[in-house]
Amino acid sequence: MALNQIVTPFDSAVLETKEQYKAYFQIVKHAFKQLVHSIAKEKICNELETTLITQYCELLTYSLEAFRIKYLFNDEEKMRIDLTESGFPNYLEFRYLYNDLELKKEHMSKLPDIDKIKEEFLHTLLRDKQPIPDRKLHQAASLVYYSSVDQQFIFKRFVQGKIIKVEEDFAQYMVSWSFYDVTYNRPFICYMYFDLHDESVAEYKPKIYEVLRKTADRDMSLDMMAYAIDKKLPNLWPNRLKKIDLGPLHNVFAKDELQVTHALLKAIANKVLDLGSYAISLSVDEVISTGDFAEGSFFRKQYLQLWEASKPRKYLFTSHRVMQSLYDNIPETLRGLSGEPIEIPSLKLI
């Protein structure tokens, strides 16, 4: 099946050929790189938040490179692209990747020695003048995969950031975390600015991390997340929470029902846009504490924050040519953004 003949069932998309793998990974890695650069350039987040976004996206791109090595010469297993409002690999793919590396030694013991593989390759290419069999290429890719991919850098379902002391009028500290929501199959990044009462950071840190992992590890309304954190951490006074939704990624492999995706796929099908055309959505939600209220009995009273939510900010990043096509076909959708679409470099598939 060629790159321009992608046929998938409604509920799943499987990358079938090396050309499709190559194209998909080019698109996703390029999109993340340009997205991070544009977030900093457009000052969508402050400098510290942008630095943390870069770090979380580096984990994602590292994982994508691991996927590329894992599947490139594997004819038995196929990577699945999620068909919800995502465009990213299904969360289970990250889990399989992590589990693979748990059994790294066992898998490596079943593979031939790397020097032996090199010798066979040279013999086949230089002496026999023959192409390398796919089975041998798969063995070589597996050796690279298991010997070079580090499990600690794989993006997990929940990634905890450190508590950082900040110089803000409204808070002393900030903590970040990221999660891969299993419903939407796309990554989110969260920030919480807070003060501590009668507790040191060193002593209260384990409790903070535990509550965030159990309470804020999936997409939900931000005021609900803020209330849950506030309720479970009586000595932490949250002042501001921010959630960044990285996606969906609209591209030739996406099969969601979003207008941007449909307009993009239609333009690609009509040869108006290249196969490598893409757009990536991003939204920012934020809630700010405006006061507090008491909850509970006289003897078990707890003061909780009152939250005020700002209007969600929605952005779209894409190339100039895609932008023109979207304005021609779905102008009302683009007018619903928080500003004009943000131009990022196009991608030419090679």
N, C-alpha and C positions, 0 to 999 in steps of 0.2 A: 504494500500500500504506500503510495507516494505521499509527500507532505500535503499536497493539495487535494488529497482524497481521504480526509479524515472522516470516518463513519463510525458513530458510536451509538450504543443504546441510550435511552433517555436518562437513565439514572446513573450512568457511569461512563467515564471516558478513559480509554486505555491507550497509552502511547505504544504503538506497534513496531515502529521502525527506528533505526539509528538516526534517520533524517528528522523524524519527529522529536526524538529526545534532544538532539542537538539544537533544533529550533526552539523548543520549549525552554530549555535551560538558558539559552541566549536571551530570550525575551524576559524571563523572570529576573535574572541577575542584572541585566541592563536596567530594568524598571526600578529595582531597589536602589541601585547606585544613583540613578538620576533623581529618585524621590528624596533620598537623604540630602543630596546636594541642594535641591530646590527648597526643602524645608528650612535649611540654614539661610539660604539666599533670600527667601521671602519672609523670614523672621516669623514663621507660623508659631514657633515655640522659642522660649528663651535659650540662651547659650548652653546652660547646663542640661536642659531637657533635650536639646538637639544632640549633644554629645552622647547622651544615654540612648537616644533613638539609633544613632550610628552603631553603638555597641550591640544592641539587640538585633539590628539588621545584619551585622556581621555574623552573628550566630546563624541566622536564617540562610544567608548566602553560603556559609560553610556547609550547612546541612544539604543545600541544593547541590553543591559540588560533590558531596558524598553520594547523593542520589545518582548523579550523572555517572560517576565511576562505577557504582553498583550495577546499574541497569544497562549500560552502554552495549556490552557484549553478552548480556544474559537473555537467551532465547526462551527460557522456561518461565521466568517471572516478568510481569509487566507492571509498570508504575501507573497508578490511577490518579487522574486529576479530578478534583471534587467538582460536582455539578450544581452545588448550591451557590449562593452569591459569594463566590470565592475566587476561582481561577488558580488557586494554589494546590499543592499536593494534599490529598486527603490526610487527616491527622494520623490515621493508622500507619501511613508510610513512615512518619517520624518515629512512631513506636516500634515498628519493625526494624528500623535502622538502629535504634538504641539497643534493642534485644539482640540484634546481630553481633554488636560489639561486646555485649555481655559474654558471648560465646566465642570471642575472638581467637583464643588459643586453640579451641577445638576445631574451628574452621581452618586455621592456618596449618594444623597438623595433617589435614587431608590434601593439602596442595603441594605440588612439587617445589623443590628448592629454586629460589629465584635465579641463581647462577645457571642452573640446568635449563631453565626456561630461556634465558638469554642465549645460551649456546645453541639450543634448538632453533631459535629464531634466526640466528646468524647462518646456521647450516641451511635452513630452508630458503632464505632469501638470497644468499651469496653463492651457495654451491648448487642447490637444486633449482634456483631461479623460479620458485613457486610462491604463491601468496600464503600467508599464515592462516591455517584453518581457524574457523570461528571458535572451536572448542579451546584451542590454545590461547586465543585472544581473551576468551572468558577467564581462563585460568590466570593470565597475566593481570587482567583488570581486577580480579578478586584479590590477588596478591597486593596490588597497589591499594585497593580499598581497605583491606584488613591491616596493612602495615602502616598506612599513612593517616587514616581517619582516627581522630581522637574523640572518644566518647564524651568527654567533658565539654566539648564545644558543639555538641548536637543540640539543636533547639528542642526543648522539652515542653510538655503541656503547660508547665508553670516554671517561670524563670524569675528568681528573686534577686533584686538589686540591693545594693548596700544603703544604709542610712547615712545621709550626708548632712553636715551642718551647713546651714545657709544664712546669708545675711539679708533677710527680708523683714520688713516692718510687721508682717502678719504671721510669721512663723520662724521657729528656730531650726527646724529640721525638715528634710525631705527624704522620702523613700520612694523608689520606683520598683515596678515589677511588670512582667509581661506574661501573657498566656496565649495559647493557641486554642480558641474556642472550638469545641468539638461539634457544635451545632452549625456554625457558619463556616468552619474550617478555614479560618484566617487569623492572623495575629493581631493582638491588641497590646497597647502599652499604657500603663497607668502611672500617675504620680500623685503622691499625697504629701501636702505640707502640714506640719503639726507642731505642737508644743507638748512638753511632758510636765506632769505635776507630781511632785514627791517621788520621782523615779529617775534613775540614771539611764542613759542609753544602753550602756553595757549590760545592766541587769534586766532591762525590759525588752531588749532586742529579741531574744528567743520567742517571747510571747507575741510580739508584733509580727514576726515572720510566720509563726504558726497560724495566727488569725487571718493574715492575708492569704496564706496558702489554702485555708479551708473556706474562707468567706468570699474572696475576691478573685477566684480562679476561672471565672466565666463571664460572658457578657450579660449585663443586667442594667437597669436604669441606674444612673450614677447616684441619685439621692438614696435609693435603696441600698446600694453598696456602702455609701457613706454612713448610713444609719446602722448597718450591721457591724461595721468596723468600730464605730463609736460605742455601740452597746457592749461589745465584747472586750473593749480596752478602756476601762474606766479612768486610768491614769494618763491616757493619751487624749489630747484635745485636737482633733483634726480641724483645720481652718480652710483648706482648699483641696479639692480632688479634680484631677483632669484625666480623661480617657481618650486615647487616640486609636482609631480604627484604621488599620493599614489595609485597605482594600475596599471593594473587590478589585482584582486585576482583570481588566477587559482585554481579551486577545483572541486569536483564532481558535484556541483550545477551550475557551470558556463556553458554557452552554446554559447560562442562567437566563432568567426572564427579564433582566434589567434593560431599560431602553438604550442605554449607552452601549451595552454588549450587542444588542440586536442591530443597532445602527452600524456598529463597527463591522459585524459579520456580514451584513448586507453589502456594505461598501467593498469589503474584501471579495465577496462572491461576484460582484459586478466589475471587478478589476479596477475600481476607483482607488483602492488602497492596496498596498503591498501586504504580503502574508505576515511580515514582521511588525505590522502596525499594532499599536496597543495604547491603552489609557489606564491610569490607575487612580481610583477614588481614595479619598482620605477624609475622615470626619473627626472633629474635635468636640468633645462634650466637657463641660466644666460646671462644678457647683462650688459655691462659696458660703461659708458660715456667716449668718447675719445675727446670731444671738443664740440663746439656749433656753431649754425648758426642763422642768423637773419631771421625772417619771419614777413610779414606785411608791412604797409606803414611807411613813415618816422615818422609820428606822433603817430602811433599805433604799433611800432616795438616791437617784443618780441623775446628774445633769447631762443632757444630750443636746447636740447642736441643731439649730434650725437652719435649713439649707435653702439657698436660692439658686436655681439653675439658669444659666445663660442660654441663649438660643444656640443650638448646635451649629458649628461652622462646617460647611461642606466644601471640599475642593476637588478639582479634577486636574490631573497632570497628563499632558499628552503633547504630541508633536504638532507643529503648525498645520501640516496637511490634514491630520486627523481632526484637528480643531475645526478647520474649515468645513470638512464633511459633516461633522456633528451639528454645526450651526445651520447647515443647509437642510438637515433632516430632523433634528430634535431641538430647535431653538428654545422652546419652553422649558425643557429639562435643564439646559445650561443656564437659563435665567434664574433657576431655583438655587444655584450655587451661591456661596458667600462672596464671590467675586468672579472675574473673568477666569476661564480656564488658564492654567499656568503652563507655559510652553517649556518643554524639555526636548532634548535631542531625539531625533528619530533613530530607528534601528534598521539596518540593512542586513538581512540574514545572509550568512555566508556558508 
